[in-house]
Amino acid sequence: AAIAMAQRVAHELNTPVGGTVAYQVRYDSSSVGKDCRIKFMTDGVLLREVGQDLLLQKYSAIVLDEAHERGVNTDLLLGLLSRVVQLRARAAESAPAAGAPSAGPLKLIIMSATLEVEALKANAALFPSPPPVLSVAARQYPVTVHFSKKTPDDHVDAAFSKVGRIHCRLPPGAILVFLTGQKEIEHLCARL
């Protein structure tokens, strides 16, 4: 996703990937250069960067997207970044008096379509004062959930059969299938 997002944003900005817009994934940081201003990375890469520089001094803003996915990395990042925001704010306040350079305060943007915002906002351990919340209204479409009553032996084959039945029996519309990995997705797409 980091690579695809970098490519899309670079395209929108009419600039090549590797200039202003770059990406860094587990074994590939080749697109990140000195002109980089927007860097897309995986949560694992960001955790490594926190390990190397707790204050993340080369960043002015961090966007943590899909926060509702609640993996170990995301939970660790939520906890760590909420502390980094406080540390950077204190460092920015005290830097002028000490005559020391400061990276300035860090902006943390947490994005999610389904996160329990009120619970996160009210968590005093993460945020001593409740952060502002921006809610963006989006169009919602009626959704009908179809699922198997029993667990099939081959869930990709079962998904193929279910999609075929939905396509043949129901009115036109989009079909969203959740699978566990890229190979399964590509295999099912090829069969469809």
Disulfide bonds with the S-S distance in Angstrom:
none
